[in-house]
Amino acid sequence: MNTYMFECTNCKKEFEVITRYEDIGQTPKTCPECNHIMVRKFTAPTIVYKGRGFYSTDSKSRTE
């Protein structure tokens, strides 16, 4: 499931829309509050890598 943020061009309210990958082209185009056009806001990815093993120096043993 994907989460997208949309903002109304008229009332400036933000809406969070959760869709399946197959339904990306079917996202809402109008604001449910004032019925004006909504635009998708681009946000930072929510992936956070923590811990060991994400870099080439972490996966190699110290003796090599």
N, C-alpha and C positions, 0 to 999 in steps of 0.2 A: 504494500500500500504506500502511496506517495502522498505527501502533504505539501500543498501549495498555498501561498499567501496571495490574496487578491486585494486590491484597493479600488474603491469607487472614485471615479474622476469628478463626481459632483459633491458628494457629502464627505469624502475622504475617510470613510469607515473601512476598516480592514476586516477581511473574512478569511478564515482558514478552511480550505477545501481538501478533503481526503478522498483520493480516487485510486482505482486500480490502474496498473500500467496500461492496460488495454483501453481505458477510458480517458486518456490524456486529452484527446481532441474534443471531448464532450464536456469540458469544464464550463461553468456558468459564464455567460457573457454579459449579463445585466445584474445590477445590484438588487438584492431582495428588499432593501429598505426604500429606495427612491426610484428604482427601475432605470437607472442610467448605466452607461458603459463601465465595466470593470476591467482593470489591467492587472496582469500578473506581476507581483513584486519578486525580484530576484534576491534571494537570501543566501547566506553562507551555508555550506553543507553541514549536516549534523553528525558527520562521522568524526569520532575522536579516537585516535590510536594511543593506547596507554600500555605500558609494560614493555617487556623485552621481546625481540624477535621481529621487529618491523624494519630493521636496517641490515644491510649486508654485513656490517661489523658485529652485529648481535648474534647472527646465526653461525658464525665461524667459531671453531673452538680456539681457545687461547694458545694451544700448543703448536698450531700450524704456522 
